[in-house]
C-alpha cells in the first residue's frame, strides 16, 4: 500500500555555521509570562441603546452642564452598586449660566405675553372669546364646557407631544417647541380662566369648608403638589427654545419617588381643590385633568422607551409610577444624602412662586373676572 512505501531520500546538505546560529537564536524561548498571556483584545463596541447608559446631567433653569459629563458609577444609583442611567434633575450651576441666554429668555417671555394678550386674551383683538363661545355653544352646562375645554387641551398637548420626534425632523427642535407652546398656551389659559370664573356655578355636592383643619389640609396638599413638577419644567431656556429642546430621561430628585411626578402632583391638586369646592364643576375639571395626566404617564413611558431603549428599561425597573412604591419594595436605593437633591435653586424658586401664588389668589381671580369667559 502507498502508506507503507518509504522512498530512500538523500540527506540534505549541512547548513553553514552562520545559518545554524541564526535558527538557534530564533528558537530561544521567551519569558514564561510572555508565552502564557495572550494579547489583550479591545471590548466590542456597545449597542446604540447601551451607549446611552451614561447620560449627561442636563441644565436646569437654564442649566449649564455640557453633554458627555456622565454620572459616576455607584453615585446615587437606584440599585445597589449601579450608577445612574438617567440625568440629574434640577441641577443648577451659576458658573454655567450665560447672561446673553437669560436676556434672550426675558425678551422672548415679554414677546410671548404681549402676543398672547393681543392675539388671544383681549376681547377686542384676540380670538379667545370666539373660541370659548364656540365651545360653549355645544351645551349650556358649565360641567360639559369645562370637560370639553380640558379634552381639547389634552388632545392638542398630548397629540403634539406624540408627534414631537417627527415634527422636529421636519422643522427643527426650536421651531417645533415654538409651535407647540404657541398652540398649547392659549388653550391652557382659557381652561384655567374658565375654571376660576365658574368654579362655584355647578351643583353643590358637599360642604366641608367650615370643618376645622380642612383649609390647612387643602393648603398643604396644594403646596406639596407643586414640588411634583416634572424636572423638564425647570429647564426654562429649553422651554423658551433659547437652548435646543431635548427629550430628557431624569432619574434623581423627585423621580426617585415617582417616575411621573407631574401626574401625581396634578392628582393631588385636583383632589384638594375638589374637596374644598365640592361641586360638579370641580369634579368635571378634575376628571378631565386626571384623565389627561394618566394618559400622559403612559405616553411618556412609550416615548422614552422609543428614544432611550435599554437604558429606559433599566430606569423603569428601579422607579415606580405609584409614589414610594419602588423605595418600599427595595428597587430604589436612596443615597444617604438624598435630601441634597432637593436643596437646589429650582426648588427654592418653586417654594417662593407657590407661596406667592397663594397670596396672589385675589389678584388672579380679579383678573379672570374681567374677561367675559
Helices and strands as residue ranges (DSSP letters): G 2-4, H 17-26, H 32-36, G 50-53, G 94-96, H 99-116, I 117-121, H 128-136, H 142-162, H 164-171, H 173-198, H 214-225, G 226-228, G 231-234, H 236-239, G 253-256, H 261-277, H 280-308, H 310-317, H 325-328, G 338-341, H 345-359, H 361-369
